[in-house]
């Protein structure tokens, strides 16, 4: 639930960038250029995620998971509420965009420390043979947070007749800032301080230790994260702006995005459970190969320009994304021993996320502009990223049959 609330806060920015920020903070005569700048501001949050992963991961390894997870949620909630209060370009001029980017950078720092800590808390507390499933609760949290974000935006869009630019866009941010209190109470009152965390054995500088003892795992994990996050953020942000520019109504497009998030939420734990039974690598490789072709299928389907085609297209992308999203937390976390696990998995994942997720929507929009609206280049871009996931997954150790004690001893 904490991850759901935190990623609700982080991801609604992407929806706002796709739908209104191009008008509200980056006005331009060409709507696509405004969207491009909005996605650029969305990507700045990813620039801070590796730093957040390194710093928060460092203290998570040394003093335990819970304190860091409370901190990330508190910072994210405060920034989200503040974004909802920002004056627009019309009121403050370019300084409005500057303040938006600064708050987005702080959001990114908090998100960088969230994912690894939340995943590890589940993985390290999991019963034998269920680390994939328990690790996927973080993936489910991201899916649920996305689901909540799209649901709120859909409701607000419907209430304002599809006109969010004036005032309606603020409401989801205010809601995110307030409901994060629920997650704070849950984390502080329910989570045990150091379940699974072996902070007493952490080295003085966990990052240097990770580079020394697990350089291959760090690089390959970055590759997995890069490819997965590229497809995930093409699906979550770029496709929404694409279909609205393509002629679908804003509320209709948000409802299709809602189906995408629902499919992620349902399928990710099933894929993770399959990785517990069949192994992490086979599930990851199959999911990556499926993901490599999914954007070609999406763009072919939505050419029909009807509601059923739109829903089917988003469901296909959600399914392909979930096949790798589910096993990733356990697969990457198991590549590192406990004493450097928070730092190792957070650093690798967040650097990959910054390179992939942080640029996905921007690059996709730029490709669409460069190829005069033809989405084929975007499909090639997403497919190549998922092939990188398959190759890097093949190079990582298969760990599903090992105990954490065996992993820690290597």
Buried (B, 14 or more C-beta within 10 A) or exposed (E): BBBBBBBBBBBBBBBBBBBBBBBBBBBBEEBBBBBBBBBBBBBBBBBBBBBBBBBBBBBBBBBBBBBBBBBBBBBBBBBBBBBBEBBBBEEBEEEBBEBBBEBBBBBBBBBBBBBBBBBBBBBBEBEEEBBBBBBBBBBBBBBBBBBBBBBBBBBBBBEBEBEBBEEBBBBBBBBBBEBBEBBBEBBEEEBEEBBBBBBEEBBEBBBEBBBEBBEEBBBBBBBBBBBBBBBBBBBBBBBBBBBBBBEBBBBBBBBBBBBBBBBBBBBBBBBBBBBBEBBBBBBBBBBBBBBBBBBBBBBEBBEEEEEEBBBBBBBBBBBBBBBBBBBBBBBBBBBBBBBBBBBBBBBBBBBBBBBBBBBBBBBBBBBBBEEEEEBEBBBBBBBEBBBBBBBBBEBBBBBBEBEBEEBBEE
